[in-house]
Amino acid sequence: MKNIMYLCAILLTTTAFAQEKNNEAKEETEVKIVKIKDGEKTTEKKVKVVTRETAQVVLDDKDKNKVNQDRVNSVSKVEKMVMVDDDGDDNYELLTKKTFYKIGDKDYLFKPNDRGFDIAFNSEENKFIKTSSAFNTTNGNYLIDHENYAGIGYFNPNGDFVIQYYDKNTDKIVTKTYTISATSL
């Protein structure tokens, strides 16, 4: 009987913790087979693209005590990984991984490079235009080189990317946050 009570207590606390954050997730996997003919020999390569989108479910404060509540548009995060299997085994090798953030109607791309990552936004022509680079520093922060400013960037405990820079026109420190809990492609 004592064991059953412990089991019930564990299940109840696990359920309570599971309900704290209202997140939704969607993952799509697409596999394409590419055949390459080299003279008399044909080789087959598999390309796998995994797109994972996560977002926080945010409800309208006006509907707080209602049963059917309206959702508020939130930021979503999309990670897109391109992998290839060119040696015939079941393991895929990661070629690229890009992280996209969507804030309002603007899409932002965080693309890794050998010194950190680049930040770009999606233009009206549906092309990503690089606006910033984030360079790794020895203390774990990032040096931000933007077309209009230079600053410092870091990931906060929530996983959000925060940029701080000095604005000469307002004579103030400006903070810009790319929220990860609601970020997209």
Secondary structure, 3 states (H helix, E strand, C coil): CHHHHHHHHHHHHHHHHHCCCCEEEEEEEEEEEEEEEECCEEEEEEEEEEEEEEEECEECHHHCCCCCCCEECCCEEEEEEEEEECCCCCCCEEEEEEEEEEECCEEEEEEEECCEEEEEEECCCCCEEEEEEEEECCCCCEEEEECCCEEEEEECCCCCEEEEEEECCCCEEEEEEECCCCECC
